[in-house]
Amino acid sequence: MDREDQLYPPVKALFESQGYTVKGEVGAADVVACRGDEPPVIVELKLRFSLSLFHQAITRLALSDLVYIAVPKPSGRQARRMLKDNLSMCRRLGLGLITVLPDGRVEVQCDPGPYAPRKSAKKQTRLLREFQRLQGDPNAGGATRHGIVTAYRQDALRCAAHLAEHGPSKGAVVAKMVNVPQATRIMASNHYGWFSRVQTGIYQLTEAGQAGLVHWAHSWEPTRPVEATQSEWEQG
């Protein structure tokens, strides 16, 4: 579809099948559907998602609580993520979302209504755990140019610093010396390419590890005041 008016017939047919009388270009609205004494339904038609589309739909909420946006169903590699993100946006704003397929079929992704978010206790716990494990404040909020410092990265840096100073070492020794209980697991996983195994249980620092210590020198502290439990370790 390359014109907004091509969206109109499928959307009109959808609401007419539900007993509405539908008219296009009524006042500032692209589509208005009325049924008896019920509040009008307003639909804004656009060829793609955009910020201006959401602004327009929000403005229509001053006329009715029943506002939809209708767009061609996204296609391509990122279509599923695009649809999911914009569907979430519609729900948060109390808007309905209709997608139109190339053959004219329509899919109602969500209806207008108040947004009732469900909190995830698991995700909140994970967030607070990372907050508690992260030493200092190494990341400027919103800045990602240098890279994000996680508690996992800080622990890997402590392991790397020990190897840089003492040479190849047993994982258990590193864990004790730098107070990182999962040192062996971190070095074995080698998420950043900083470690190589010399023999069973013994690791040394790679050239990438040496470079990492320089690059992330501002990001960690040499000791940890509290020893974390095994369940708290998540790769980051």
C-alpha positions in Angstrom: 0.0 0.0 0.0 1.4 3.4 -1.0 -1.6 5.7 -0.2 -3.5 6.3 3.0 -6.8 6.1 1.3 -6.1 2.5 0.5 -6.4 1.8 4.2 -9.9 3.2 4.3 -12.0 0.5 2.7 -10.7 -2.4 4.9 -11.1 -0.3 8.1 -14.6 0.9 7.1 -15.6 -2.7 6.4 -14.3 -3.8 9.8 -16.5 -1.4 11.7 -19.5 -1.8 9.4 -19.5 -5.5 10.2 -19.9 -4.5 13.8 -23.0 -2.4 13.1 -21.3 1.0 12.8 -22.0 3.7 10.3 -18.7 4.9 9.0 -17.6 8.1 7.3 -14.2 9.3 6.1 -12.6 12.8 6.7 -15.0 14.1 9.2 -13.7 17.3 10.7 -10.0 16.7 11.7 -10.5 12.9 11.9 -9.6 10.5 9.1 -12.4 8.0 10.0 -15.4 8.3 12.3 -17.6 5.4 13.2 -20.9 5.8 15.1 -23.3 3.2 16.5 -26.5 4.4 18.2 -25.9 6.5 21.2 -22.4 5.1 21.9 -19.4 7.4 21.8 -17.9 7.8 18.4 -14.9 5.7 17.3 -12.1 7.6 15.6 -9.4 6.1 13.4 -6.2 7.8 12.2 -4.8 6.3 9.0 -1.1 6.4 8.3 1.3 4.4 6.1 3.8 3.9 8.9 4.4 4.4 12.6 5.7 7.8 13.5 5.8 10.2 16.5 3.5 12.6 14.7 1.0 9.8 14.3 0.9 9.2 18.0 0.7 12.9 18.7 -2.3 13.1 16.3 -4.1 10.1 17.9 -3.5 11.6 21.4 -5.1 14.8 20.3 -8.2 12.9 19.1 -8.6 11.6 22.7 -10.1 15.0 23.5 -13.0 14.0 21.2 -13.5 10.4 22.2 -11.9 7.7 24.4 -12.2 5.3 21.5 -9.3 6.1 19.2 -7.4 3.7 16.9 -4.5 4.1 14.7 -4.4 2.0 11.5 -1.3 1.2 9.5 -0.2 -1.4 7.0 1.2 -4.4 8.8 5.0 -4.0 9.0 7.1 -6.3 7.0 10.8 -7.1 6.8 13.5 -8.2 9.2 12.5 -6.0 12.1 8.8 -6.1 11.5 8.0 -8.2 14.6 10.0 -6.0 16.9 8.5 -2.9 15.4 5.0 -4.1 15.8 5.6 -5.2 19.4 7.2 -1.9 20.4 4.4 0.2 18.8 1.7 -2.1 20.2 3.2 -1.5 23.7 3.1 2.2 23.0 -0.5 2.1 22.0 -1.5 0.2 25.1 0.4 2.7 27.3 -1.4 5.6 25.7 -4.8 4.0 25.8 -5.0 3.8 22.0 -6.3 0.9 19.8 -4.1 -0.5 17.0 -5.3 -1.9 13.6 -3.0 -3.4 11.1 -4.0 -3.9 7.4 -2.5 -6.7 5.3 -1.7 -6.3 1.6 -4.7 -8.4 0.7 -7.0 -6.1 2.6 -7.5 -8.2 5.7 -7.4 -6.3 9.0 -6.0 -7.4 12.4 -7.1 -5.6 15.6 -3.9 -5.7 17.6 -5.5 -4.0 20.6 -8.6 -2.0 21.5 -8.5 1.4 23.3 -8.6 1.3 27.0 -6.9 2.4 30.2 -3.4 1.1 30.6 -2.8 -1.2 33.6 0.8 -2.2 33.6 1.9 -5.4 35.3 5.1 -5.1 37.4 7.6 -7.9 37.1 8.9 -8.7 40.6 11.7 -10.8 39.0 13.0 -8.0 36.8 12.8 -5.5 39.7 14.8 -7.9 41.9 17.4 -8.3 39.2 17.6 -4.5 38.8 18.1 -3.9 42.5 20.7 -6.8 42.7 22.7 -5.2 39.9 22.5 -1.8 41.7 23.8 -3.3 44.9 26.6 -5.3 43.3 27.8 -2.4 41.1 30.7 -0.6 42.9 30.7 3.2 42.7 28.9 5.0 39.9 31.0 4.1 36.7 28.3 4.9 34.1 27.0 8.3 33.1 23.3 7.9 32.7 22.4 7.8 29.0 26.1 7.5 27.9 27.1 4.4 26.0 30.1 5.6 23.9 32.7 4.1 26.2 30.6 1.0 27.0 28.4 0.0 29.9 30.1 -1.1 33.1 28.2 -4.0 34.8 28.9 -5.7 38.1 30.0 -8.8 36.1 32.5 -6.7 34.2 33.9 -5.2 37.4 34.4 -8.7 38.8 36.1 -9.8 35.6 38.4 -6.8 35.9 39.4 -7.8 39.4 40.3 -11.2 38.2 42.3 -9.7 35.3 44.1 -7.4 37.7 45.2 -10.3 39.9 46.5 -12.3 36.9 48.3 -9.2 35.6 50.1 -8.9 38.9 50.7 -12.5 39.9 50.7 -14.4 36.6 48.8 -17.6 35.9 46.8 -18.6 39.0 44.2 -21.1 40.1 40.6 -20.0 40.0 40.2 -20.7 43.7 43.1 -18.5 44.6 41.9 -15.7 42.5 38.4 -16.0 44.0 39.8 -15.7 47.5 42.3 -12.9 46.8 39.9 -10.6 45.0 36.8 -11.7 46.8 35.0 -12.8 43.7 33.4 -16.2 44.5 32.7 -17.0 40.9 36.2 -16.1 39.6 36.7 -19.6 38.1 33.4 -19.5 36.3 34.1 -16.0 35.0 37.5 -16.9 33.6 36.3 -20.2 32.1 33.4 -18.5 30.4 35.8 -15.9 29.1 33.0 -13.6 28.0 35.3 -10.7 27.1 38.2 -12.8 25.7 40.5 -11.7 28.6 41.5 -15.1 29.9 43.0 -18.3 28.6 43.3 -21.7 30.4 46.9 -22.8 31.0 45.8 -26.1 32.4 42.8 -27.4 34.4 41.7 -24.8 36.9 44.6 -22.4 36.1 44.2 -19.3 34.0 46.3 -16.5 32.6 45.7 -13.0 31.2 45.5 -12.5 27.4 46.6 -9.4 25.5 42.9 -8.5 25.2 42.8 -8.7 29.0 45.8 -6.4 29.3 44.0 -3.9 27.0 40.8 -4.3 29.0 42.5 -3.3 32.2 43.7 -0.1 30.5 40.4 0.7 28.8 38.3 0.1 31.9 40.8 1.5 34.4 38.2 4.0 35.7 35.5 1.4 36.1 36.3 -0.7 39.1 37.6 -0.8 42.6 40.2 -3.4 43.8 38.1 -4.9 46.6 34.5 -5.8 47.2 33.1 -5.0 50.6 30.4 -7.7 50.5 30.7 -11.2 49.2 27.9 -12.1 46.9 26.0 -15.4 47.0 26.3 -17.8 44.0 22.6 -17.1 43.0 23.5 -13.5 42.4 25.9 -14.0 39.6 24.6 -13.2 36.1 26.7 -12.6 33.1 26.5 -9.0 31.9 
